């Protein structure tokens, strides 16, 4: 579906009206864009269909790709600590990514895999999976973690610095008949905390927690 000059699109692989487990099984065979060729496998979302909060990141990282689960690496540790500090019950969250395959380039020597930011074309191709996850769960709040997640949910003009930490209407994703009833809060990706210098890390983390507190206050 994605070879040659064809448009990237996961839509043909997505079973309509399916539950989370059926979606997860179908996603394992997704060939909607070329990222599947190099990644270890599809990394689908994790959590319960009754989750009140959906946390959307960019894409799986190296550890997530190897283990087949989202947010199990260092960034996931930062995220769950911040979620807890923000007063959100971690058991009521569902974690996923805008892009379900790890995009990377080999480091010199070939032993490490270095993260590469997914393109808008790849983000758009993967939207049908995210749309169906949100349909099944129907969360009260969606949290966009970083620029790629924000662009998947709000469009290519999204900027974290301009739109973080405020309640925004949850728009319909491409192919959805209407928007969900929930709201969206954007913030930085937890990996930004890890990348920050020693002088900035505490402030970056505090900002992440503050934005998540906005999301927590929106829960009814």
Secondary structure as GFF3:
##gff-version 3
##sequence-region A 1 220
A	DSSP	three_ten_helix	11	13	.	.	.	ID=ss1
A	DSSP	alpha_helix	20	27	.	.	.	ID=ss2
A	DSSP	three_ten_helix	34	37	.	.	.	ID=ss3
A	DSSP	beta_strand	53	59	.	.	.	ID=ss4
A	DSSP	alpha_helix	62	67	.	.	.	ID=ss5
A	DSSP	alpha_helix	74	85	.	.	.	ID=ss6
A	DSSP	three_ten_helix	90	92	.	.	.	ID=ss7
A	DSSP	beta_strand	93	99	.	.	.	ID=ss8
A	DSSP	beta_strand	104	106	.	.	.	ID=ss9
A	DSSP	beta_strand	113	115	.	.	.	ID=ss10
A	DSSP	alpha_helix	120	137	.	.	.	ID=ss11
A	DSSP	beta_strand	141	145	.	.	.	ID=ss12
A	DSSP	alpha_helix	147	154	.	.	.	ID=ss13
A	DSSP	alpha_helix	160	163	.	.	.	ID=ss14
A	DSSP	beta_strand	167	169	.	.	.	ID=ss15
A	DSSP	beta_strand	183	187	.	.	.	ID=ss16
A	DSSP	alpha_helix	190	195	.	.	.	ID=ss17
A	DSSP	alpha_helix	198	217	.	.	.	ID=ss18
###
